[in-house]
Each structure stands twice: as C-alpha cells, then as structure tokens.
Amino acid sequence: MTKKHFVVGSLIAFVGLIAACGGDESSGNSDGSSTAPAATATTVPATPSNEEVIALGEKEFGACASCHGADGTGVTGLGKNLVGSEFMTSISDSDLATLIKTGRPTSDPANTTGIDMPPKGGNPALNDEKIDGLVAYIRSIQ
C-alpha cells in the first residue's frame, strides 16, 4: 500500500469515527421542547481500491506494451524488461511516475537501449491518475 493510499484511508476512517460519535440528543429548550440539531452532510469522495487502480494501469499499459511487451517482459531492441528487474525494484513510486511522465531520451546516460522512451509513452492523454495506475500495475507484475 502506498503512503498516499494509507493517508486517504486514514482520513476516511477518521471522518467515519467523528460521524459515529454523533451528538447528545437530550438537549432541549427551557420549555421542555427539544430541537433537533441542524443536519450537516459530510461527503467524502470515494477513492478507488488498489485493485481498481491496478486495473486502470493495466488498461493504460497498452501505450507501454509496444516497447515493453504485453506482459512487461520487454521487446528486444525496443524496451527493457520491467518484471523483476533490479531497476524496477529499486526505483520509488514517485520516481517511476516521474520517469513515465518525462520519458527517457537517448541523450540520457541512463538510456541503455538507444531508443527514446517518449514522455507518457507517447500518449499525451495520460494524466496523473492514469500514471498512478501504471505505477500500481507495474508493481503488481513484479
């Protein structure tokens, strides 16, 4: 579980705890009548489960598959194997997301393929949510 998911989960649990505590319903007016407290609605946006994030990443992996293979094991002469590689196991989620966003040109000394990795895998429609899904999916195939 990533730190981001832990923080969101903790926040949801805290809001639920606050809501469960409720208030004292015995409060009343001096004439014996009671007034109900004003209703307030606290809406916590639903967050996707880890499985949903991974599924989103798997769906978006098509942009990566042309070089890294449909199963992430690489395509000779195009893209590196992502499954179980020392690089994939040593890079942080944040750095992996940045790499996906920015790509890796052949001028980068860390590029050992001689092939440009385009920013966002050449898919400009990849937003942060989809990139987070890609990171989660890549982690799931390790």
SULJO-V322072 format. One record per backbone hydrogen bond with DSSP energy under -1.0 kcal/mol. CO is the residue of the C=O (numbers start at 0). NH is the residue of the N-H. E is the energy in kcal/mol with one decimal. If there is no record, write none. Layout:
co = <CO	CO>
nh = <NH	NH>
e = <E	E>
This chain:
co = <1	2	3	4	5	6	7	8	9	10	11	12	13	14	15	16	28	32	48	49	50	51	52	53	54	55	56	59	60	60	63	63	64	66	67	68	71	74	74	78	84	85	86	91	92	93	94	95	96	97	98	99	103	104	107	116	117	118	119	122	126	127	128	129	130	131	132	133	134	135	136	138>
nh = <5	6	7	8	9	10	11	12	13	14	15	16	17	18	19	20	31	28	52	53	54	55	56	57	58	59	60	62	63	64	66	67	68	74	73	71	81	77	78	74	88	89	90	95	96	97	98	99	100	101	102	119	116	107	110	103	120	121	122	125	130	131	132	133	134	135	136	137	138	139	140	141>
e = <-2.2	-2.5	-2.3	-2.6	-2.6	-2.3	-2.3	-2.3	-2.4	-2.4	-2.3	-2.2	-2.4	-2.4	-2.2	-1.4	-1.7	-3.9	-2.2	-2.6	-2.4	-2.2	-2.3	-2.7	-2.1	-2.2	-1.2	-1.5	-1.1	-2.5	-1.6	-3.1	-1.8	-1.2	-3.2	-1.5	-3.6	-2.7	-1.5	-1.4	-2.0	-1.2	-1.6	-2.5	-2.5	-2.1	-2.4	-2.4	-2.4	-2.8	-2.7	-3.1	-2.5	-1.8	-2.3	-2.4	-2.0	-2.1	-2.2	-2.0	-2.4	-2.6	-1.8	-2.3	-2.5	-2.4	-2.7	-3.0	-2.4	-1.8	-1.1	-1.2>
